[in-house]
Amino acid sequence: MTTWFVTRHPGAIEWARRQGIAVDRQVNHLDPDTVEPGDTVIGILPVHLAARVCGRPARYLHLSLDVDAALRGRELSVDELEHCGARLEAFLVTQES
């Protein structure tokens, strides 16, 4: 089983390191077809990709943040991520027909 971390942001990579999160593969972009049953995917994925991950079936952990309006739209440092309450939250996302 592989733990994926989907991010291109240095602050998020450092945040995960500080949290002691073991990551097997860090990628900038995820092809959900490469995720195997039982894998864990961490990141901030669009809902349609999160649904595809969960349908593999794999576990999706969302990197949730409470971002102040003044911080939106720019690269956040690891300290800013911590200030925004960065945390992992498990979601099970399904697509309805």
N, C-alpha and C positions, 0 to 999 in steps of 0.2 A: 504494500500500500504506500502510495506517494502522497506527500503533503506539498501542494502547489501554493505559491504566493504570487498573485497576479498584480504587479505594480511596476511602474517605471519611476516611482518617486523615491529619491534617496532618503528622505525623512521617514517614510513608511518602512523602508528596509531597515533603517537604524532602530526604529520603534520596535519592530519584531525582534531584532537582536537583543535589545534591552529587556524585552519581556521574556526572553529565553525560549521563544517559539522556534521549534525545530522545523526547518524548511528543507525539503529535498530538491525542489525545482522552483527557482524564481524566474518568472517570465514577464515580459512586457505585455504580451497578448496571449490569450488562451484560445486554443481550438478545442472546444468541448469534446470532440471526437477522440482526443488523445487521453482523456480522463478515463480511468478504469474503475469498475465497481469497487467500492470501499475506499477510494482515494478521498482526500480532503482538499478542498479548494478554498483559499483565503483571498479576499480582495473586495473590491467595490465593483461588482459586475452589473451590467444592465440586466434587467429582470428576465429577458428572454434567454440570455446566456446562463443565468443562475438556474432557470427552469431546466435547461438542457443538462447542466451538471447534475442536478438532483435526479433527473430521469435516468442517469447512467446505471445504477444509483450510486451517487457519491454524496459526501457531506459538504455543505456550503456554509462557510463562516464569513459573515460580512464584517468588514472593517468599518464600524460605525463611528461617526464623529458628530459633535454638536458644534458646528462652525459658526462663529460670529460673522455678521454681515461684512465687517471690515476685513476679514481674512479670506473671503470667497474669491475664487478666480486666480489664485496665485499659489506658488509652491510653498508648502508648509514644512517647517523644520520639525525635527523630532520633539523639541520642547513645545512648539505650538500644537503638535498633535496631542501631546500629553495634556496641555491646557484645555484642548477641546474634548477631553474625556475619551480619547481613542480606546476602543474596546472591540473584542470579537463577539459577535452575536450569531447564533446558529439560526438558519432559516431553511425551511423546506418549501420550495417554490414549485408549483405545478402550473401547467398551462391547461386551460379549459378549452374544450372543442367548440 
